[in-house]
Amino acid sequence: MKQPSRSHGTRSITASAGPRTLMDERGAKSDPVWRARVLTLFPEMFPGPLGVSLIGKALENGIWGLETLDIRGFAKGKHRSVDDTPAGGGPGMVLRPEVVAAAIDASLRNVPQDRSAWPVIYLSARGRPMTQKRAAELAQGQGISLLCGRFEGIDQRVLDARGVEEISVGDAVLTGGEIPAMSLLDSVVRLLPGTLGKLESTIDESFTAGLLEHPQYTKPPVWEGLAIPEVLLSGHHAKVDAWRRAQSEATTKERRPDLWRAFCETSAEPDPAEEAEQSDP
C-alpha cells in the first residue's frame, strides 16, 4: 500500500511510499540543511503561506525542505477510517493510535534517532507555549516532524509511546494543527542561515532578549501631524539604543507582565512593583 507523501520545492515530486528528497534543476539530489515533515489529513494546505516571500525563496533555494505525509494513507480497511469515538463517551472523534503511529514512524525514516536533533511535535492547545528560545533550538537541529491533529485530538497512548512533544502557538482552540504548524515553521525557518538578508534583523526582535520589541518608524518624518521621535533622527547611536531599550521595557511591562517578571528574574533589572511593595511600611 502506498503512503502518500509530497515534497515541496523547486520541482514537483509524485507520491511515494515515504518522504522523498528534493531534486535540483540538474536532476541531482539536493540535501536541504533543515527539513520538515508534516503529518496531516490535508496535505493540500501546504506549502500555503510557506511558499511565498522569504520563507518561500528559502524553500526554492534548498535552505530548507518541506514534505507532507497524508495521515489517511496509513489507515487500513475499506473505508480508511482514521478516527473513532472517545473512550468514556463525549462529543467528537479521536484519531486512532495505530494510524498516527504508522505516520510518525514513516516520518522518522532516515533521520537521526536523537530526538533533540529531530523532534516529533504535536500542535496542541494544551501544549507548552511556543517561544523564541524553542524556535532557536529547533533551528539548530536537523529537522522536525510536525503532527497536525483534528477533531477532538489524538489518542494519548501514541503520544506517550512515540515521545511526542506538545506545543501550543496561543491560548485559543483552532480546527486543526495545520495553521499552527505553519506558524511554528515560519518562526524556525527565518532563523536558518541564508533565509534573511541579515541575521542582525533577528537580534532586537521581540522575545530575543526577553523583552518585546521597541516601536519602529520610517519616512516621512511627519505624517498626519505625528512626528518621528527626535532621538531617532539625532544620529547619536548610544541615545537611540537607550531610547529603544526604554521603550522595550515599558512595552513589556504594560503588555506582558509575565515576560517582564521573567526578565527581571534572569537579569540585574529590579522589578519596580516588587521594590514598591518592599518599601511600604
Secondary structure, DSSP 8 states (H G I E B T S, - for coil): ----EEEESSS-----SS----B-TTS-B---SEEEEEEES-GGG-SGGGGSHHHHHHHHTTSEEEEEEEGGGG--TTTT--EE--TT--SS-EE-HHHHHHHHHHHTTTS-S-TTTS-EEEEEEEEEE--HHHHHHHHTSSEEEEEE-BTT-B-HHHHHHTT-EEEESSSS--SBSHHHHHHHHHHHHTTSTTTSS-GGGGTTSTTTTSS-------SSSEETTEE--GGGGS--HHHHHHHHHHHHHHHHHHH-HHHHHHHHHHSS---HHHHHHHH--
